[in-house]
Amino acid sequence: MTFRLPNAHQAIIEDNKIILYLLSDTHPVGRAKAAYFKNFGFGAEEWERLRQALLDHAGTGLIVTKAETKFGMKYIVEGELSCPDGRKPVLHAVWFVASGDNKPRLVTAYPVRRG
């Protein structure tokens, strides 16, 4: 049985999650991710493109892991990311739904390593 992210149509990605983290050349952790995303045609000047691609990913990808925490549910969604350069790398996106809420919020995203 396969599952999709609950309420993906209500998913939230904070602007700063993209601007100051996933596309930041200076963030200690984010800069490696920024290099990855920029390699596929995403850029800081059009950061909304990455946000939309991740929202689309949330709606089409499949949950590969879910875990209940004392704060809510954590989901890891795997699927292809549609990129500006036409490629579609497989990506993991981590989403969190806080207790008492139903809207998933993006935590992070990273490439799937195979093999």
N, C-alpha and C positions, 0 to 999 in steps of 0.2 A: 504494500500500500504506500502510495506517495502522498506527500502533503505539501501544501503551499503555505506561505506566511499568512497567519490570520490577519484580517483587516489590512492587507497590503495596500488597498486603495486609500487608506487613511495614514499611510506611513509618513513619518516626519524626518526630515534631514535638516538640521540647523545649518544656516549659511556658514557659520564659522567652522563647522565640521569639515566642510569642503575647502574653504578659503585658508583657514589657519592650520589645517591638519593634512588632509589628503592631497592638497595641491601646494603645500608650503615647502619651499626649498630650504627653510631654516629650522623647521620643527625637528627635534631630535629623533623622533620615530617616524613622523610623517614624511620627511624628505626622501626616504627610500621609496615610499609609496608614490610620492609626487613624481619621481623619476620614472616609475613604472607607468603611471597614468599618462604622463606627457609623451612617453614612447608610443602610445596608441592614439595620440592626437588631441588629448585633453589639455587645456591650458588654463592658467589662472585668470586670464583676461575674459574667458568665456566659461567660468566655473559652473554656471547653471546647466551646461551640457552634461557635466559629470553628475550633477544632482539628478537630472532627468533620467540618465542612463541607469543610475542606481535605483531609482524609483521603479523603472521598468523591470529591472533585474529582480526587485522584491516581488513583483507580481507574476513573474514567469519562472523564477527559480524554484528549486525544491529544497525543503528542509532536510538537511543531512544530520543535524544534531539539535537537540533541544534539552534544556536543563532548567529545572525550577530552582530559584534562589529565594532567600528570605525577602528579597525586594521585588520579585516578579519572575517572568519567564525570559530566558535567553534562547535565541534561535540562531543557527548558522544556516544560511541559505546558499546553495550552490547553483550556478547557472552561467550561461554565456552573457557577457557584457557587450552591448552594441557600442562600438567605438567610432569616432569621427573618421578614422582612416579605413573603415570597412571591416577590420578584423573583429573577431569575437572570442576573446580569451575567456577561459573559465575562471570564475571569480567566486570567492567566499565573501559573503557580507554578514556581519554579526548585527543582529537586531535585538532590542530589549523592549519588553512590554512590562511596565511597572504594575505592581499590584494595585487593583482598583482602577486601572486604565485599560483601554483596549487599542490604543494607537502604538504601533511599533516605532521605535526611534533607532536610527542608525548609530551603531557604536564604532564600527570600523569596517574596512574592506581590504582584502588582500588576494593575490593570485593563488590559485590552486596549484600545488606542486605535485606532480605525478611521478611515480617510480621511485 
